Amino acid sequence: QVQLAESGGGLVQAGGSLRLSCAASGRTFSWYGMGWFRQAPGKEREFVAMITVGGRIEYADSVKGRFTISRQNAENTVDLKMNSLKPEDTAVYYCNAAVLGRNTWGQGTQVTVSS
């Protein structure tokens, strides 16, 4: 089973950028659909972006045009480049790996956007 570790969160001013990275253990990374979710205080966890095994990409409407997801199978990583950040993007961001209906989550990384 894959294990995930996120990095790259931090504090940034509105309009700024951050790049999150998720490193996966194991030799079967390329079998997994990968995604990013986020959870703001007092809110439910929500979908942000995903990239399938075949490279199909989807984004939440709230981040389209600002965020970019990419995966590097040779390095077992998936990145989330976040531009034009807004205060409402403040949340804990979680990496997700999915295969055959099974989901694995990372521990999360905090992103805080100040106005």
All heavy atoms as an XYZ file, in Angstrom:
870
protein
N       0.840     -1.181      0.000
C       0.000      0.000      0.000
C       0.885      1.245      0.000
O       1.868      1.306      0.708
C      -0.916      0.017      1.225
C      -1.886      1.179      1.235
C      -2.857      1.095      2.395
O      -2.921      0.081      3.084
N      -3.608      2.139      2.624
N       0.499      2.223     -0.803
C       1.293      3.429     -0.902
C       1.137      4.279      0.349
O       0.092      4.270      1.013
C       0.848      4.234     -2.147
C      -0.558      4.788     -1.975
C       1.837      5.320     -2.475
N       2.182      4.998      0.714
C       2.136      5.992      1.787
C       2.475      7.345      1.181
O       3.314      7.437      0.284
C       3.106      5.631      2.909
C       2.707      4.370      3.666
C       3.649      4.056      4.805
O       4.853      4.159      4.667
N       3.086      3.681      5.940
N       1.819      8.390      1.700
C       1.919      9.710      1.102
C       2.425     10.725      2.117
O       2.053     10.674      3.297
C       0.546     10.161      0.593
C      -0.170      9.199     -0.365
C      -1.587      9.683     -0.635
C       0.615      9.058     -1.648
N       3.240     11.676      1.632
C       3.736     12.751      2.488
C       3.716     14.051      1.698
O       4.383     14.170      0.658
C       5.151     12.440      2.954
N       2.927     15.021      2.195
C       2.827     16.314      1.537
C       3.876     17.288      2.079
O       4.308     17.170      3.226
C       1.440     16.942      1.755
C       0.263     16.114      1.280
C      -0.355     15.298      2.381
O       0.353     14.988      3.353
O      -1.559     14.975      2.283
N       4.234     18.242      1.247
C       5.134     19.317      1.660
C       4.836     20.548      0.817
O       4.142     20.459     -0.203
C       6.600     18.903      1.488
O       6.885     18.617      0.134
N       5.357     21.689      1.272
C       5.251     22.901      0.475
C       4.240     23.911      0.942
O       4.119     24.988      0.360
N       3.487     23.588      1.992
C       2.531     24.560      2.487
C       3.221     25.713      3.185
O       4.436     25.716      3.381
N       2.433     26.722      3.537
C       2.991     27.867      4.232
C       2.056     29.043      4.214
O       0.873     28.910      3.883
N       2.604     30.198      4.573
C       1.849     31.452      4.624
C       2.233     32.301      3.418
O       3.428     32.501      3.145
C       2.167     32.192      5.922
C       1.597     33.606      6.077
C       0.073     33.569      6.099
C       2.150     34.261      7.349
N       1.238     32.806      2.721
C       1.487     33.619      1.534
C       0.439     34.724      1.464
O      -0.688     34.542      1.960
C       1.468     32.741      0.264
C       0.090     32.148      0.029
C       1.939     33.512     -0.956
N       0.808     35.846      0.876
C      -0.155     36.932      0.704
C      -1.080     36.642     -0.479
O      -0.711     35.909     -1.407
C       0.576     38.244      0.466
C       1.282     38.789      1.696
C       1.838     40.181      1.468
O       2.185     40.552      0.347
N       1.915     40.962      2.545
N      -2.251     37.222     -0.435
C      -3.194     37.087     -1.547
C      -2.521     37.517     -2.853
O      -1.797     38.515     -2.886
C      -4.440     37.919     -1.286
N      -2.761     36.734     -3.889
C      -2.132     36.980     -5.172
C      -0.833     36.226     -5.373
O      -0.300     36.175     -6.488
N      -0.328     35.647     -4.316
C       0.925     34.919     -4.376
C       0.762     33.492     -4.869
O      -0.334     33.070     -5.258
N       1.868     32.749     -4.831
C       1.901     31.382     -5.345
C       2.569     30.443     -4.354
O       3.415     30.854     -3.558
C       2.679     31.335     -6.661
O       2.092     32.144     -7.660
N       2.167     29.196     -4.425
C       2.803     28.120     -3.678
C       2.788     26.868     -4.542
O       1.900     26.706     -5.389
C       2.064     27.823     -2.370
C       2.273     28.737     -1.171
C       1.333     28.320     -0.037
C       3.717     28.730     -0.700
N       3.748     25.983     -4.304
C       3.754     24.680     -4.951
C       3.741     23.606     -3.869
O       4.664     23.547     -3.045
C       4.968     24.483     -5.849
C       5.022     23.110     -6.508
C       6.317     22.899     -7.282
N       6.385     23.735     -8.460
C       5.880     23.405     -9.646
N       5.277     22.232     -9.804
N       6.003     24.221    -10.671
N       2.713     22.789     -3.872
C       2.636     21.645     -2.975
C       3.166     20.416     -3.692
O       2.982     20.265     -4.902
C       1.199     21.395     -2.534
C       0.451     22.568     -1.905
C      -0.942     22.106     -1.453
C       1.213     23.155     -0.746
N       3.809     19.554     -2.923
C       4.310     18.306     -3.486
C       3.884     17.149     -2.595
O       3.817     17.288     -1.377
C       5.824     18.342     -3.604
O       6.301     17.193     -4.287
N       3.589     16.035     -3.220
C       3.201     14.823     -2.504
C       4.131     13.706     -2.958
O       4.179     13.377     -4.153
C       1.756     14.480     -2.802
S       1.200     12.901     -2.124
N       4.880     13.156     -2.015
C       5.797     12.055     -2.312
C       5.168     10.746     -1.873
O       4.672     10.644     -0.740
C       7.124     12.277     -1.602
N       5.192      9.765     -2.743
C       4.583      8.475     -2.472
C       5.644      7.389     -2.366
O       6.608      7.374     -3.114
C       3.603      8.123     -3.581
N       5.445      6.512     -1.400
C       6.328      5.364     -1.271
C       5.819      4.248     -2.166
O       4.704      4.284     -2.677
C       6.353      4.885      0.184
O       5.071      4.414      0.551
N       6.620      3.207     -2.339
C       6.172      2.045     -3.079
C       6.523      2.090     -4.549
O       6.887      3.134     -5.084
N       6.383      0.939     -5.192
C       6.797      0.794     -6.583
C       5.626      0.799     -7.549
O       5.823      0.584     -8.738
C       7.586     -0.503     -6.745
C       8.906     -0.496     -5.996
C       9.599     -1.850     -6.084
N       8.882     -2.863     -5.311
C       9.278     -4.122     -5.227
N      10.328     -4.535     -5.895
N       8.599     -4.976     -4.497
N       4.401      1.057     -7.034
C       3.223      0.973     -7.886
C       2.538      2.322     -8.045
O       1.344      2.386     -8.299
C       2.233     -0.047     -7.324
O       1.862      0.353     -5.999
C       2.837     -1.435     -7.306
N       3.290      3.400     -7.877
C       2.719      4.744     -7.938
C       1.956      4.971     -9.234
O       0.887      5.583     -9.233
C       3.834      5.777     -7.795
C       3.376      7.200     -7.933
C       2.732      7.833     -6.876
C       3.584      7.918     -9.104
C       2.314      9.152     -6.989
C       3.165      9.226     -9.229
C       2.521      9.848     -8.165
N       2.468      4.480    -10.332
C       1.837      4.738    -11.629
C       0.473      4.067    -11.769
O      -0.272      4.370    -12.699
C       2.764      4.276    -12.760
O       2.998      2.887    -12.666
N       0.111      3.172    -10.869
C      -1.182      2.511    -10.906
C      -2.282      3.366    -10.286
O      -3.456      3.048    -10.423
C      -1.134      1.190    -10.132
C      -0.206      0.164    -10.684
C       0.622      0.268    -11.755
C       0.000     -1.150    -10.148
N       1.337     -0.892    -11.931
C       0.978     -1.788    -10.965
C      -0.534     -1.849     -9.071
C       1.412     -3.076    -10.716
C      -0.104     -3.141     -8.833
C       0.867     -3.744     -9.650
N      -1.902      4.407     -9.553
C      -2.847      5.162     -8.747
C      -3.324      6.433     -9.442
O      -2.523      7.175    -10.024
C      -2.219      5.565     -7.412
C      -2.024      4.428     -6.438
C      -0.953      3.558     -6.569
C      -2.913      4.239     -5.384
C      -0.774      2.507     -5.675
C      -2.740      3.201     -4.485
C      -1.670      2.342     -4.641
O      -1.507      1.314     -3.749
N      -4.626      6.674     -9.338
C      -5.122      8.004     -9.619
C      -4.754      8.890     -8.438
O      -4.877      8.472     -7.286
N      -4.297     10.102     -8.709
C      -3.820     10.989     -7.653
C      -4.655     12.255     -7.612
O      -5.105     12.757     -8.652
C      -2.353     11.358     -7.889
C      -1.398     10.171     -7.921
S      -1.390      9.241     -6.377
C      -0.819     10.483     -5.222
N      -4.839     12.761     -6.412
C      -5.642     13.964     -6.285
C      -5.238     14.816     -5.100
O      -4.464     14.385     -4.242
N      -5.763     16.025     -5.090
C      -5.598     16.952     -3.972
C      -6.984     17.358     -3.482
O      -7.876     17.661     -4.289
C      -4.816     18.193     -4.393
C      -3.352     17.951     -4.605
C      -2.732     17.651     -5.780
C      -2.331     17.990     -3.605
N      -1.395     17.487     -5.578
C      -1.109     17.698     -4.245
C      -2.319     18.247     -2.231
C       0.101     17.653     -3.564
C      -1.114     18.203     -1.554
C       0.089     17.916     -2.226
N      -7.131     17.374     -2.174
C      -8.344     17.828     -1.516
C      -7.930     18.860     -0.474
O      -6.756     18.977     -0.134
C      -9.059     16.653     -0.834
C      -9.671     15.675     -1.803
C      -8.879     14.824     -2.564
C     -11.044     15.588     -1.931
C      -9.440     13.926     -3.461
C     -11.626     14.686     -2.814
C     -10.814     13.854     -3.580
N      -8.906     19.592      0.031
C      -8.589     20.559      1.085
C      -9.744     20.644      2.067
O     -10.894     20.343      1.741
C      -8.290     21.941      0.493
C      -9.475     22.618     -0.195
C      -9.018     23.894     -0.882
N     -10.125     24.593     -1.534
C      -9.991     25.654     -2.315
N      -8.780     26.155     -2.564
N     -11.055     26.229     -2.850
N      -9.393     21.061      3.279
C     -10.405     21.212      4.319
C     -10.126     22.489      5.093
O      -9.064     22.624      5.720
C     -10.407     20.004      5.266
C     -11.550     20.026      6.259
C     -11.726     18.683      6.942
O     -10.843     17.823      6.921
N     -12.888     18.493      7.537
N     -11.056     23.414      5.016
C     -10.965     24.663      5.763
C     -11.611     24.477      7.127
O     -12.451     23.586      7.311
C     -11.665     25.774      4.991
N     -11.264     25.312      8.109
C     -11.841     25.184      9.449
C     -13.359     25.252      9.409
O     -13.935     26.144      8.784
C     -11.252     26.388     10.187
C      -9.974     26.675      9.478
C     -10.234     26.368      8.041
N     -13.990     24.291     10.045
C     -15.444     24.263     10.128
C     -16.141     23.790      8.868
O     -17.372     23.834      8.799
N     -15.376     23.359      7.879
C     -15.971     22.918      6.618
C     -15.580     21.472      6.324
O     -14.632     20.939      6.887
C     -15.531     23.826      5.470
C     -16.018     25.260      5.587
C     -15.699     26.052      4.346
C     -16.251     27.466      4.433
N     -15.979     28.241      3.186
N     -16.330     20.860      5.401
C     -16.015     19.501      5.000
C     -14.846     19.504      4.007
O     -14.584     20.505      3.337
C     -17.241     18.851      4.358
C     -18.397     18.645      5.314
C     -19.536     17.862      4.678
O     -19.480     17.624      3.455
O     -20.475     17.497      5.396
N     -14.182     18.369      3.930
C     -13.106     18.211      2.960
C     -13.704     18.291      1.550
O     -14.729     17.686      1.275
C     -12.383     16.883      3.172
C     -11.099     16.735      2.390
C     -10.347     15.480      2.797
N      -9.956     15.515      4.200
C      -9.157     14.603      4.769
N      -8.672     13.601      4.032
N      -8.866     14.679      6.040
N     -13.020     19.029      0.673
C     -13.533     19.200     -0.673
C     -12.469     18.882     -1.714
O     -11.263     19.040     -1.481
C     -14.049     20.625     -0.890
C     -12.987     21.707     -0.807
C     -13.539     23.087     -1.138
O     -14.761     23.242     -1.323
O     -12.717     24.032     -1.218
N     -12.952     18.472     -2.873
C     -12.089     18.147     -4.003
C     -11.448     19.407     -4.563
O     -12.094     20.448     -4.672
C     -12.929     17.457     -5.075
C     -12.268     17.340     -6.416
C     -11.289     16.395     -6.636
C     -12.629     18.183     -7.460
C     -10.684     16.290     -7.861
C     -12.038     18.088     -8.696
C     -11.052     17.133     -8.905
N     -10.166     19.291     -4.946
C      -9.457     20.401     -5.568
C      -9.029     20.044     -6.997
O      -9.361     20.760     -7.945
C      -8.207     20.797     -4.762
C      -7.408     21.872     -5.487
C      -8.600     21.263     -3.359
N      -8.317     18.939     -7.149
C      -7.818     18.563     -8.471
C      -7.465     17.085     -8.464
O      -7.194     16.511     -7.412
C      -6.589     19.386     -8.843
N      -7.480     16.478     -9.667
C      -7.101     15.086     -9.787
C      -6.416     14.845    -11.124
O      -6.619     15.590    -12.089
C      -8.333     14.186     -9.684
C      -9.350     14.384    -10.790
S     -10.596     13.086    -10.874
C      -9.658     11.786    -11.624
N      -5.598     13.798    -11.167
C      -4.968     13.368    -12.405
C      -5.003     11.840    -12.408
O      -4.557     11.195    -11.463
C      -3.542     13.921    -12.553
C      -2.918     13.482    -13.886
C      -2.665     13.552    -11.371
C      -1.654     14.269    -14.237
N      -5.563     11.270    -13.468
C      -5.727      9.824    -13.530
C      -4.442      9.138    -13.989
O      -3.459      9.787    -14.369
C      -6.852      9.453    -14.495
O      -6.445      9.782    -15.834
C      -8.143     10.182    -14.161
N      -4.486      7.813    -13.981
C      -3.358      7.023    -14.476
C      -3.045      7.409    -15.922
O      -1.885      7.512    -16.313
C      -3.669      5.532    -14.357
C      -2.625      4.694    -15.077
C      -3.784      5.113    -12.886
N      -4.078      7.649    -16.685
C      -3.891      7.989    -18.091
C      -3.599      9.445    -18.357
O      -3.403      9.827    -19.514
N      -3.581     10.265    -17.294
C      -3.231     11.670    -17.457
C      -4.406     12.617    -17.602
O      -4.216     13.817    -17.821
N      -5.633     12.088    -17.476
C      -6.784     12.994    -17.528
C      -6.823     13.835    -16.260
O      -6.615     13.335    -15.166
C      -8.083     12.201    -17.678
C      -9.337     13.076    -17.741
C     -10.571     12.205    -18.057
N     -10.814     11.202    -17.044
C     -11.545     11.401    -15.958
N     -12.094     12.590    -15.742
N     -11.736     10.423    -15.080
N      -7.122     15.115    -16.433
C      -7.074     16.068    -15.317
C      -8.432     16.732    -15.136
O      -9.112     17.065    -16.115
C      -5.990     17.139    -15.568
C      -4.596     16.508    -15.475
C      -6.118     18.300    -14.588
C      -3.475     17.441    -15.862
N      -8.800     16.915    -13.893
C     -10.020     17.654    -13.552
C      -9.712     18.611    -12.400
O      -8.868     18.313    -11.551
C     -11.149     16.707    -13.146
C     -11.663     15.837    -14.282
C     -12.866     15.006    -13.870
O     -13.377     15.196    -12.752
O     -13.300     14.160    -14.678
N     -10.412     19.730    -12.400
C     -10.267     20.725    -11.340
C     -11.627     21.117    -10.794
O     -12.628     21.113    -11.527
C      -9.584     21.994    -11.869
C      -8.172     21.810    -12.350
C      -7.890     21.716    -13.712
C      -7.116     21.737    -11.450
C      -6.599     21.538    -14.162
C      -5.810     21.567    -11.900
C      -5.564     21.465    -13.251
O      -4.271     21.302    -13.695
N     -11.644     21.506     -9.541
C     -12.825     22.150     -8.994
C     -12.989     23.501     -9.676
O     -11.994     24.152    -10.038
C     -12.669     22.337     -7.483
N     -14.226     23.920     -9.841
C     -14.472     25.194    -10.509
C     -13.772     26.350     -9.800
O     -13.327     27.301    -10.444
C     -15.979     25.466    -10.567
C     -16.693     24.572    -11.569
O     -16.020     23.978    -12.436
O     -17.932     24.462    -11.468
N     -13.672     26.254     -8.495
C     -13.107     27.350     -7.711
C     -11.614     27.566     -7.955
O     -11.085     28.624     -7.602
C     -13.352     27.118     -6.218
O     -12.760     25.884     -5.819
N     -10.931     26.582     -8.546
C      -9.488     26.710     -8.749
C      -9.085     26.672    -10.221
O      -7.905     26.844    -10.537
C      -8.708     25.631     -7.971
C      -9.114     25.627     -6.498
C      -8.889     24.255     -8.590
N     -10.044     26.455    -11.104
C      -9.729     26.396    -12.541
C      -9.038     27.670    -13.002
O      -9.477     28.771    -12.662
C     -11.006     26.174    -13.345
C     -11.478     24.745    -13.385
C     -12.733     24.600    -14.231
C     -13.230     23.166    -14.233
N     -14.501     23.024    -14.988
N      -7.980     27.510    -13.771
C      -7.244     28.658    -14.279
C      -6.195     29.183    -13.320
O      -5.378     30.026    -13.705
N      -6.213     28.716    -12.079
C      -5.241     29.185    -11.082
C      -4.324     28.071    -10.596
O      -3.154     28.323    -10.287
C      -5.977     29.791     -9.876
C      -6.872     30.964    -10.222
C      -7.417     31.644     -8.964
N      -8.245     30.762     -8.159
C      -7.994     30.461     -6.880
N      -6.946     30.972     -6.272
N      -8.805     29.660     -6.214
N      -4.854     26.857    -10.496
C      -4.078     25.726     -9.988
C      -3.741     24.781    -11.136
O      -4.520     24.624    -12.080
C      -4.892     24.955     -8.947
C      -5.091     25.663     -7.634
C      -4.811     27.010     -7.473
C      -5.592     24.963     -6.545
C      -5.014     27.658     -6.264
C      -5.795     25.595     -5.324
C      -5.511     26.938     -5.195
N      -2.576     24.114    -11.013
C      -2.158     23.132    -11.999
C      -1.635     21.890    -11.284
O      -0.733     21.990    -10.452
C      -1.054     23.690    -12.909
O      -1.514     24.885    -13.554
C      -0.661     22.664    -13.967
N      -2.204     20.737    -11.623
C      -1.751     19.472    -11.055
C      -0.879     18.758    -12.079
O      -1.132     18.828    -13.286
C      -2.948     18.589    -10.633
C      -2.478     17.369     -9.844
C      -3.786     18.183    -11.846
C      -3.625     16.569     -9.221
N       0.163     18.090    -11.582
C       1.030     17.314    -12.463
C       1.589     16.136    -11.682
O       1.684     16.192    -10.453
C       2.173     18.183    -13.003
O       2.990     18.667    -11.952
N       1.927     15.090    -12.402
C       2.509     13.924    -11.742
C       3.805     13.537    -12.447
O       3.941     13.707    -13.666
C       1.537     12.745    -11.719
C       1.183     12.150    -13.063
C       0.074     11.089    -12.909
N       0.503      9.965    -12.098
C      -0.340      9.105    -11.517
N      -1.635      9.246    -11.683
N       0.133      8.092    -10.800
N       4.725     13.025    -11.650
C       6.007     12.588    -12.169
C       6.192     11.138    -11.729
O       6.675     10.867    -10.616
C       7.139     13.459    -11.624
C       7.025     14.942    -11.973
C       5.986     15.708    -11.152
O       5.853     15.464     -9.955
N       5.257     16.603    -11.786
N       5.789     10.209    -12.581
C       5.794      8.793    -12.197
C       7.199      8.284    -11.894
O       7.374      7.436    -11.020
C       5.158      7.962    -13.302
C       3.638      8.129    -13.358
O       3.016      8.569    -12.396
N       3.066      7.799    -14.498
N       8.190      8.796    -12.592
C       9.561      8.332    -12.351
C      10.058      8.728    -10.966
O      10.970      8.088    -10.425
C      10.491      8.882    -13.413
N       9.463      9.775    -10.408
C       9.885     10.271     -9.091
C       8.867      9.971     -8.007
O       9.075     10.335     -6.845
C      10.121     11.782     -9.171
C      11.214     12.175    -10.149
C      11.296     13.683    -10.325
O      10.540     14.408     -9.664
O      12.141     14.117    -11.125
N       7.759      9.322     -8.367
C       6.684      9.019     -7.401
C       6.164     10.284     -6.722
O       5.967     10.303     -5.497
C       7.177      8.028     -6.338
C       7.178      6.603     -6.825
O       7.113      6.347     -8.024
N       7.267      5.654     -5.898
N       5.957     11.333     -7.494
C       5.448     12.575     -6.912
C       4.281     13.140     -7.719
O       4.173     12.891     -8.923
C       6.534     13.664     -6.829
O       7.052     13.911     -8.140
C       7.672     13.243     -5.905
N       3.457     13.888     -7.047
C       2.398     14.662     -7.688
C       2.423     16.057     -7.081
O       2.538     16.214     -5.866
C       1.009     14.005     -7.532
C       0.630     13.830     -6.088
C      -0.048     14.797     -8.282
N       2.394     17.067     -7.927
C       2.505     18.446     -7.491
C       1.209     19.208     -7.730
O       0.418     18.849     -8.603
C       3.629     19.155     -8.252
C       4.996     18.603     -7.908
O       5.126     17.922     -6.876
O       5.934     18.861     -8.683
N       1.035     20.263     -6.957
C      -0.075     21.176     -7.170
C       0.503     22.588     -7.159
O       0.912     23.086     -6.110
C      -1.143     21.035     -6.090
C      -2.395     21.880     -6.300
C      -3.193     21.359     -7.500
C      -3.273     21.889     -5.057
N       0.563     23.218     -8.337
C       1.039     24.591     -8.424
C      -0.152     25.512     -8.273
O      -1.132     25.403     -9.015
C       1.717     24.837     -9.772
C       2.307     26.245     -9.915
C       3.457     26.480     -8.960
C       4.286     27.688     -9.344
N       3.551     28.940     -9.190
N      -0.073     26.405     -7.300
C      -1.197     27.280     -6.972
C      -0.792     28.729     -7.209
O       0.141     29.220     -6.562
C      -1.619     27.072     -5.520
C      -1.909     25.616     -5.177
S      -2.538     25.390     -3.504
C      -1.103     25.877     -2.564
N      -1.450     29.374     -8.131
C      -1.199     30.778     -8.447
C      -2.407     31.631     -8.067
O      -3.509     31.111     -7.866
C      -0.908     30.946     -9.938
C       0.367     30.263    -10.374
O       1.350     30.207     -9.634
N       0.364     29.738    -11.589
N      -2.190     32.925     -7.997
C      -3.271     33.877     -7.713
C      -4.083     33.435     -6.495
O      -5.322     33.408     -6.529
C      -4.187     34.020     -8.938
O      -3.465     34.425    -10.068
N      -3.390     33.109     -5.451
C      -4.052     32.581     -4.257
C      -4.951     33.628     -3.622
O      -4.642     34.827     -3.626
C      -3.019     32.071     -3.269
C      -2.425     30.702     -3.629
C      -1.126     30.463     -2.886
C      -3.422     29.604     -3.330
N      -6.049     33.132     -3.052
C      -7.047     33.969     -2.408
C      -7.180     33.551     -0.950
O      -6.908     32.390     -0.601
C      -8.397     33.806     -3.100
C      -8.380     34.062     -4.595
C      -9.745     33.751     -5.205
C      -9.740     33.964     -6.720
N     -11.056     33.644     -7.322
N      -7.641     34.447     -0.096
C      -7.849     34.055      1.316
C      -8.752     32.829      1.452
O      -8.537     32.014      2.369
C      -8.483     35.303      1.923
C      -7.931     36.427      1.109
C      -7.854     35.881     -0.290
N      -9.709     32.666      0.567
C     -10.605     31.508      0.655
C      -9.925     30.199      0.255
O     -10.528     29.133      0.378
C     -11.865     31.726     -0.197
C     -11.593     32.160     -1.619
C     -11.693     33.671     -1.804
O     -11.157     34.416     -0.951
O     -12.296     34.090     -2.816
N      -8.694     30.254     -0.210
C      -7.933     29.032     -0.465
C      -7.273     28.501      0.810
O      -6.683     27.411      0.788
C      -6.839     29.288     -1.515
C      -7.400     29.602     -2.881
O      -8.370     28.947     -3.303
O      -6.855     30.515     -3.548
N      -7.371     29.253      1.887
C      -6.789     28.824      3.155
C      -7.425     27.521      3.619
O      -8.649     27.419      3.727
C      -6.977     29.909      4.227
O      -6.222     31.071      3.856
C      -6.512     29.417      5.592
N      -6.592     26.513      3.875
C      -7.082     25.194      4.269
C      -5.891     24.272      4.519
O      -4.749     24.622      4.201
C      -7.960     24.594      3.174
N      -6.196     23.111      5.058
C      -5.224     22.021      5.067
C      -5.419     21.248      3.768
O      -6.544     20.845      3.444
C      -5.409     21.097      6.277
C      -4.422     19.935      6.217
C      -5.243     21.876      7.575
N      -4.341     21.074      3.041
C      -4.399     20.387      1.751
C      -3.893     18.955      1.915
O      -2.813     18.725      2.482
C      -3.552     21.142      0.730
C      -4.245     22.377      0.206
C      -4.431     23.486      1.029
C      -4.746     22.436     -1.085
C      -5.091     24.622      0.571
C      -5.399     23.565     -1.558
C      -5.565     24.645     -0.718
O      -6.224     25.766     -1.185
N      -4.679     18.017      1.398
C      -4.389     16.602      1.525
C      -4.150     15.976      0.157
O      -4.897     16.224     -0.793
C      -5.544     15.874      2.192
C      -5.818     16.282      3.612
C      -6.724     17.297      3.896
C      -5.181     15.650      4.675
C      -6.982     17.673      5.200
C      -5.441     16.022      5.978
C      -6.333     17.038      6.240
O      -6.589     17.411      7.540
N      -3.156     15.134      0.088
C      -2.887     14.331     -1.099
C      -3.686     13.028     -0.978
O      -3.825     12.471      0.128
C      -1.398     14.047     -1.171
S      -0.872     13.073     -2.594
N      -4.184     12.555     -2.097
C      -4.987     11.331     -2.127
C      -4.495     10.424     -3.244
O      -4.203     10.888     -4.350
C      -6.457     11.686     -2.350
C      -7.328     10.476     -2.615
O      -7.519     10.079     -3.758
N      -7.837      9.882     -1.557
N      -4.435      9.129     -2.938
C      -4.115      8.111     -3.944
C      -5.261      7.114     -3.982
O      -5.695      6.631     -2.931
C      -2.813      7.408     -3.607
N      -5.746      6.815     -5.167
C      -6.902      5.942     -5.299
C      -6.633      4.847     -6.325
O      -6.133      5.117     -7.426
C      -8.128      6.745     -5.717
N      -6.992      3.619     -5.961
C      -6.904      2.497     -6.886
C      -7.932      1.449     -6.475
O      -8.071      1.143     -5.297
C      -5.474      1.892     -6.906
C      -5.103      1.307     -5.566
C      -5.344      0.859     -8.004
N      -8.695      0.968     -7.435
C      -9.693     -0.087     -7.192
C     -10.606      0.265     -6.018
O     -10.935     -0.588     -5.190
C      -8.982     -1.421     -6.928
C      -8.105     -1.944     -8.071
C      -7.409     -3.232     -7.655
C      -8.934     -2.139     -9.325
N     -10.982      1.533     -5.932
C     -11.910      1.958     -4.908
C     -11.306      2.179     -3.539
O     -12.013      2.534     -2.588
N     -10.033      1.985     -3.408
C      -9.363      2.183     -2.125
C      -8.637      3.522     -2.144
O      -7.958      3.852     -3.111
C      -8.373      1.055     -1.854
C      -9.030     -0.302     -1.748
C      -8.005     -1.398     -1.588
N      -7.244     -1.262     -0.349
C      -6.306     -2.116      0.020
N      -5.991     -3.136     -0.754
N      -5.653     -1.938      1.156
N      -8.798      4.274     -1.053
C      -8.198      5.595     -0.937
C      -7.148      5.626      0.162
O      -7.358      5.077      1.242
C      -9.261      6.647     -0.622
C     -10.117      6.972     -1.833
O      -9.708      7.737     -2.696
N     -11.282      6.365     -1.913
N      -6.050      6.304     -0.122
C      -5.013      6.550      0.870
C      -4.791      8.053      0.963
O      -4.770      8.735     -0.061
C      -3.691      5.858      0.480
O      -3.914      4.459      0.341
C      -2.620      6.098      1.527
N      -4.614      8.560      2.200
C      -4.469      9.995      2.424
C      -3.133     10.301      3.071
O      -2.616      9.520      3.874
C      -5.578     10.496      3.337
C      -6.944     10.346      2.768
C      -7.783      9.275      2.920
C      -7.634     11.273      1.928
N      -8.955      9.490      2.227
C      -8.893     10.711      1.610
C      -7.319     12.523      1.410
C      -9.834     11.367      0.801
C      -8.251     13.180      0.617
C      -9.488     12.595      0.312
N      -2.610     11.468      2.752
C      -1.456     11.980      3.454
C      -1.891     12.667      4.736
O      -3.083     12.741      5.050
N      -0.910     13.223      5.464
C      -1.213     13.856      6.753
C      -1.684     15.299      6.596
O      -2.201     15.888      7.537
C       0.028     13.814      7.662
C       1.065     14.896      7.402
C       1.877     14.678      6.140
O       1.770     13.634      5.497
N       2.704     15.649      5.787
N      -1.498     15.859      5.427
C      -1.950     17.212      5.148
C      -0.867     18.249      5.355
O       0.063     18.066      6.137
N      -1.008     19.364      4.647
C      -0.091     20.500      4.794
C      -0.921     21.781      4.800
O      -1.845     21.932      3.993
C       0.968     20.514      3.685
O       1.912     21.559      3.929
C       0.363     20.702      2.300
N      -0.599     22.675      5.721
C      -1.393     23.889      5.905
C      -1.007     24.952      4.887
O       0.185     25.242      4.698
C      -1.186     24.450      7.309
C      -1.899     25.764      7.581
C      -3.400     25.605      7.682
O      -3.897     24.708      8.345
N      -4.152     26.495      7.007
N      -2.014     25.525      4.252
C      -1.842     26.679      3.374
C      -2.669     27.822      3.947
O      -3.875     27.664      4.161
C      -2.287     26.365      1.938
C      -2.308     27.637      1.090
C      -1.369     25.316      1.321
N      -2.010     28.938      4.204
C      -2.701     30.106      4.740
C      -2.446     31.295      3.824
O      -1.283     31.621      3.545
C      -2.214     30.442      6.157
O      -2.424     29.309      7.010
C      -2.985     31.632      6.721
N      -3.515     31.910      3.350
C      -3.417     33.052      2.450
C      -3.951     34.277      3.181
O      -5.116     34.317      3.561
C      -4.203     32.816      1.153
C      -3.999     33.981      0.185
C      -3.793     31.498      0.507
N      -3.086     35.246      3.373
C      -3.481     36.466      4.088
C      -3.975     37.516      3.096
O      -3.504     37.603      1.972
C      -2.307     37.017      4.887
O      -1.258     37.386      4.016
N      -4.920     38.308      3.563
C      -5.502     39.352      2.695
C      -4.741     40.654      2.803
O      -3.875     40.813      3.632
C      -6.971     39.567      3.051
O      -7.080     39.918      4.411
